[in-house]
Amino acid sequence: MNFNPKDLRDWLTTNDMGAVLVIRIILGYVFLVAGLQKFIFLEDMGPGRFEEMGYAFPAFTAYFVGFFEVLGGLFILLGFLTRYAAVPIMIIMLTAIVTTKFPVLADDGFWSFAHAVRLDFSMFMCALFMWFVGSDKKSLDHKYFG
């Protein structure tokens, strides 16, 4: 497999759909705020919450997830390396669904699961959208990479 610089350039290009900006702002805002809260509200959103959920290393996990939420949210909000920033967001959301929402499915059934997973699923789909289409014309990706 040969490296072609054009392949990398394709992953940094933007598109002109106006709706991309809306999805980018929603996704970036949600993850920037969620990540920052893990560092500000330690018991409710950070290590205390991760301990309550049963994670073996709650402080490490909370700060690890929070770091990638802040960085990914900020990058997506600015439209900088958007496709790359969407990947950790998708991983975070899939992990959240598997670890916190699948037990709801097993314990309380499909409709309780469907209700509990709605935000996680929506954020995963928004990140997947950003990964597929990249950023928009009002982004740093467009300014620096065209």
C-alpha positions in Angstrom: 0.0 0.0 0.0 1.5 3.3 -1.1 1.0 6.6 0.7 -0.5 9.2 -1.5 -0.6 12.8 -0.1 -3.8 13.4 -2.1 -5.5 10.8 0.2 -4.7 12.8 3.3 -5.8 16.0 1.6 -9.2 14.4 0.8 -9.7 13.8 4.6 -9.0 17.5 5.3 -11.2 19.0 2.6 -14.5 20.7 3.4 -17.9 20.9 1.8 -20.4 23.6 1.2 -23.6 22.2 2.8 -24.8 24.8 5.2 -26.3 22.2 7.6 -22.8 21.0 8.4 -22.2 24.1 10.4 -25.3 23.5 12.5 -24.3 19.9 13.3 -20.7 21.0 14.0 -21.8 23.6 16.5 -24.2 21.2 18.2 -21.7 18.3 18.5 -18.8 20.6 19.5 -20.8 22.4 22.1 -22.2 19.3 23.7 -18.8 17.6 24.0 -16.9 20.7 25.1 -19.4 21.3 27.9 -19.6 17.6 28.9 -15.8 17.3 29.0 -15.3 20.4 31.0 -17.9 19.3 33.6 -15.8 16.2 34.3 -13.1 18.5 35.6 -15.4 20.9 37.4 -18.1 18.8 39.0 -15.9 15.9 40.3 -18.6 14.0 42.2 -21.5 14.5 39.8 -19.8 14.3 36.4 -16.2 13.3 37.0 -14.5 10.5 39.0 -17.4 10.2 41.5 -19.8 9.4 38.7 -17.4 6.9 37.1 -16.9 5.2 40.4 -20.7 5.0 40.8 -20.9 3.4 37.4 -18.4 0.8 38.5 -15.2 1.7 36.6 -12.1 0.2 38.1 -10.0 3.4 37.7 -12.7 6.1 38.0 -10.4 9.1 38.2 -8.2 8.1 35.3 -11.2 7.1 33.2 -13.1 10.3 33.9 -10.2 12.6 33.1 -9.2 10.5 30.0 -12.7 10.7 28.6 -13.0 14.4 29.7 -9.8 15.3 27.9 -10.9 13.8 24.6 -14.4 15.3 25.0 -12.9 18.8 25.5 -10.3 18.4 22.8 -12.7 16.8 20.3 -15.5 19.2 21.1 -13.2 22.2 20.7 -11.7 20.9 17.5 -15.2 20.1 16.0 -16.5 23.5 17.2 -13.6 25.3 15.4 -13.8 22.9 12.5 -10.2 21.9 12.9 -9.2 18.4 11.9 -12.9 17.7 12.1 -12.9 14.1 10.7 -10.1 13.1 13.0 -11.8 14.7 16.0 -15.0 12.8 15.4 -13.3 9.4 15.8 -12.7 9.6 19.6 -16.1 11.1 20.0 -17.6 8.0 18.3 -15.5 5.7 20.4 -16.7 7.5 23.6 -20.3 7.3 22.6 -20.1 3.6 21.6 -18.4 2.8 24.9 -21.1 4.8 26.8 -23.8 2.9 25.0 -22.3 -0.5 25.7 -21.4 0.1 29.3 -24.3 2.2 30.6 -27.2 1.6 28.2 -27.1 -2.1 27.3 -27.7 -3.0 31.0 -30.9 -1.0 30.8 -31.9 -3.1 27.8 -31.2 -6.3 29.8 -32.9 -5.1 33.0 -35.9 -3.0 31.8 -36.5 -3.9 28.2 -36.4 -2.3 24.8 -38.5 0.9 25.4 -36.5 1.9 28.5 -33.3 1.3 26.6 -34.6 3.3 23.6 -35.4 6.2 25.9 -32.0 6.0 27.8 -29.9 5.7 24.7 -31.5 8.5 22.6 -28.9 11.2 23.4 -25.9 8.9 23.1 -27.2 7.6 19.8 -27.9 11.1 18.5 -24.4 12.3 19.4 -22.8 9.1 17.9 -24.8 9.8 14.6 -23.7 13.5 14.6 -20.1 12.4 15.0 -20.5 9.8 12.3 -22.0 12.5 10.0 -18.9 14.8 10.7 -16.6 11.9 10.0 -18.3 11.2 6.6 -18.7 14.7 5.3 -15.9 16.7 7.1 -16.3 20.3 8.0 -17.8 23.3 6.2 -16.7 26.5 4.5 -16.7 28.4 7.8 -14.1 26.1 9.5 -10.4 26.2 10.1 -10.2 23.1 7.9 -11.4 25.1 5.0 -9.1 28.1 5.8 -6.0 25.9 6.0 -6.7 22.9 3.8 -9.3 24.2 1.3 
